[in-house]
Amino acid sequence: MVDDLTSKLLSPVSLAGLTARNRVIKAGAFEGMCPGGIPTDELVEHHRRLAAGGVGITTVAYCAVSADGRTFEDQMYMHEEILPGLRKISEAVHAEGGAVAAQLGHCGYFSKNTELTIPRPLGPSGRFNELGVMRGIPFSGGMTKADIGRTVREYGTAAALLKRAGFDAIEMHMGHGYLLSQFLSPLANKRRDEYGGSLHNRLRLPVAAFRAVREAVGEGFPIWAKINLSDGVNGGIEVEDAAQVAQRLESEGIDAIEMSGGFTSMSPMYLLRGDRPLTDMIGVEKNDFQKVALRLFGSTIIKEYPFEELFFLEQAKVIRDAVQLPLIYLGGVSSLENMRTAMAEGFDFVALARALIRDPDMIHKIEKGECAYHTDCNHCNKCIAAMDTPSGTRCVRDEEDFYTS
Ligand SMILES: Cc1cc2nc3c(=O)[nH]c(=O)nc-3n(C[C@H](O)[C@H](O)[C@H](O)COP(=O)(O)O)c2cc1C
């Protein structure tokens, strides 16, 4: 017999005009299927497959608002020419009964994109570009107000394109150390103008970007933000700041918040937990300098955090107690039992990345009565290295030699 929590999880739910068939979201997990920034049929199939497996909403990861908002060259960026490719994704997901969200992002100060159209990447303040140093882009610059204005407009244009392409929702990436997260974080934001200093000021760009996206898509089209509970680095934002960020976004009319943590360039394993796949990251790296750097400094720079089921639960409860809007729990969801716990704790949706990379049929299996379902993903995190292989992100645990396939 299906209990109330499982029934709540698996029943249709409405979010700002969208009816999703259940409360399970495939979290944005970079697919590695956009060579040169163009979505491929493999990307279409990747999300069709997730929808066929029963998720309510699948999220297309890291869609940069502009070519210069990419962390590296092979990331999708929003431009008119990819409209047909985007439409293929939304049509394929809808045909399987699912809904599709796009994660809108901008890399800000850290980038290893050698095709930048500007002399160096731009963030809140000029600083060392940890990710780009081995590609000859060691420094970033601070955005002028004109840069900020242009970037805000790019958020709006990108959102309008996604809506035209049939997408059902937009996730604004305000976490993981990307541009909007850099503005929020005192670690990266050293500005002395109205965009820096107090949290109120540091929220100015994220709020402006949200307003531009709302203006572009209108009311009744879900927009949620992925925010950091903690940057996972000394001097970054902590959960008390995150609660204020959530409250401000709620007062601005955002539809939901998804909670995560970590700073991609400084504490990447904070957001993942589990094994640090250094050997495999070196194996798939094409740049010789980067290979050497990873060999020499990888274990010092990339700190390890042990995996725990529901690893963000305690911090996420602080946000739950601070706001009334719908919340998406993310982080270490491994079983139906974990999803039921998230529901019981008052979260409205659950988002999963690795469990669904390992088994895209997870939700259908649960619907068919596998109540004891528990993923056998072992958090080896080799899927992180797989992002850089020709076939892109997938579970490669059982593949003998996946570096070149
Ligand atoms: C292969 C892989 C790629 C990822 N890429 C992204 C990304 O592009 N954007 C993002 O916000 N998070 C990304 N993440 C992080 C996930 O969204 C999620 O926050 C993290 O995996 C924890 O959730 P989980 O325990 O359900 O896997 C990625 C995770 C994995 C495993």
The ligand as a Gaussian input file, in Angstrom:
#p B3LYP/6-31G(d) Opt

LIG

0 1
 C       28.355000      14.849000     -13.357000
 C       27.809000      15.999000     -12.575000
 C       27.697000      17.242000     -13.181000
 C       27.170000      18.334000     -12.470000
 N       26.988000      19.535000     -13.106000
 C       26.291000      20.511000     -12.487000
 C       25.916000      21.686000     -13.200000
 O       26.180000      21.834000     -14.388000
 N       25.224000      22.622000     -12.521000
 C       24.887000      22.478000     -11.205000
 O       24.264000      23.365000     -10.616000
 N       25.234000      21.379000     -10.511000
 C       25.898000      20.386000     -11.112000
 N       26.184000      19.235000     -10.445000
 C       25.785000      19.106000      -9.028000
 C       24.399000      18.468000      -8.863000
 O       23.379000      19.276000      -9.401000
 C       24.081000      18.241000      -7.372000
 O       24.109000      19.495000      -6.739000
 C       25.064000      17.290000      -6.683000
 O       25.415000      16.214000      -7.526000
 C       24.462000      16.728000      -5.387000
 O       23.282000      16.035000      -5.662000
 P       23.240000      14.399000      -5.666000
 O       23.706000      13.954000      -4.302000
 O       21.779000      14.078000      -5.920000
 O       24.134000      13.917000      -6.735000
 C       26.748000      18.150000     -11.117000
 C       26.880000      16.892000     -10.523000
 C       27.395000      15.829000     -11.235000
 C       27.492000      14.486000     -10.551000

